[in-house]
Amino acid sequence: MSKLIQYGLERRAGEVLFSPSHHDLNARDLADWIVADNLPVRLQLQLHKYLWNDEPGR
């Protein structure tokens, strides 16, 4: 059981956003995990990472 559900964070905190970690967890894997576990969260993509990658100052 995820900590999210165990502690009822989606009810206590309101909207919960999950965001991929640029080098550790890609967006597709995170989206698959959210769907597979039917998690009550929203997927938040860090669009600047897709547009400019790791370019400093962006």
C-alpha beads as a LAMMPS data file, in Angstrom:
LAMMPS data file: protein, C-alpha beads

58 atoms
57 bonds

1 atom types
1 bond types

-500.0 500.0 xlo xhi
-500.0 500.0 ylo yhi
-500.0 500.0 zlo zhi

Masses

1 110.0

Atoms # bond

1 1 1 0.000 0.000 0.000
2 1 1 1.385 3.381 -0.903
3 1 1 2.009 6.016 1.763
4 1 1 -0.313 8.281 -0.216
5 1 1 -3.271 5.991 0.396
6 1 1 -2.121 4.749 3.809
7 1 1 -2.161 8.280 5.227
8 1 1 -5.040 9.584 3.089
9 1 1 -2.900 12.390 1.690
10 1 1 -5.197 12.955 -1.272
11 1 1 -8.001 13.789 1.178
12 1 1 -5.897 15.753 3.656
13 1 1 -3.773 17.762 1.246
14 1 1 -6.250 18.197 -1.569
15 1 1 -4.724 17.840 -4.996
16 1 1 -1.546 15.747 -5.043
17 1 1 0.884 16.204 -7.928
18 1 1 3.459 13.616 -8.982
19 1 1 6.315 14.777 -11.167
20 1 1 8.986 12.666 -12.852
21 1 1 12.587 13.033 -11.791
22 1 1 14.546 14.013 -14.872
23 1 1 17.337 11.456 -14.459
24 1 1 15.759 8.900 -12.107
25 1 1 12.164 8.267 -13.184
26 1 1 10.892 9.100 -16.648
27 1 1 7.409 10.439 -17.300
28 1 1 6.150 7.333 -19.096
29 1 1 7.119 5.030 -16.220
30 1 1 5.519 7.376 -13.702
31 1 1 2.323 7.610 -15.771
32 1 1 2.184 3.807 -16.086
33 1 1 2.621 3.482 -12.309
34 1 1 -0.145 6.015 -11.604
35 1 1 -2.554 4.199 -13.933
36 1 1 -1.603 0.683 -12.791
37 1 1 -2.097 1.550 -9.114
38 1 1 -5.118 3.785 -9.800
39 1 1 -3.544 6.538 -7.710
40 1 1 -5.686 9.633 -7.003
41 1 1 -3.011 12.056 -8.209
42 1 1 -2.250 14.320 -11.146
43 1 1 0.816 13.958 -13.323
44 1 1 2.801 17.182 -13.474
45 1 1 5.405 17.407 -16.203
46 1 1 8.235 19.862 -15.808
47 1 1 7.871 21.281 -19.284
48 1 1 11.089 23.287 -19.105
49 1 1 13.030 20.008 -18.842
50 1 1 11.513 18.798 -22.123
51 1 1 12.075 22.104 -23.883
52 1 1 15.563 23.011 -22.677
53 1 1 16.854 19.844 -20.979
54 1 1 19.588 20.872 -18.509
55 1 1 20.546 24.131 -20.194
56 1 1 21.601 26.602 -17.466
57 1 1 19.556 29.768 -17.106
58 1 1 16.410 28.322 -18.593

Bonds

1 1 1 2
2 1 2 3
3 1 3 4
4 1 4 5
5 1 5 6
6 1 6 7
7 1 7 8
8 1 8 9
9 1 9 10
10 1 10 11
11 1 11 12
12 1 12 13
13 1 13 14
14 1 14 15
15 1 15 16
16 1 16 17
17 1 17 18
18 1 18 19
19 1 19 20
20 1 20 21
21 1 21 22
22 1 22 23
23 1 23 24
24 1 24 25
25 1 25 26
26 1 26 27
27 1 27 28
28 1 28 29
29 1 29 30
30 1 30 31
31 1 31 32
32 1 32 33
33 1 33 34
34 1 34 35
35 1 35 36
36 1 36 37
37 1 37 38
38 1 38 39
39 1 39 40
40 1 40 41
41 1 41 42
42 1 42 43
43 1 43 44
44 1 44 45
45 1 45 46
46 1 46 47
47 1 47 48
48 1 48 49
49 1 49 50
50 1 50 51
51 1 51 52
52 1 52 53
53 1 53 54
54 1 54 55
55 1 55 56
56 1 56 57
57 1 57 58
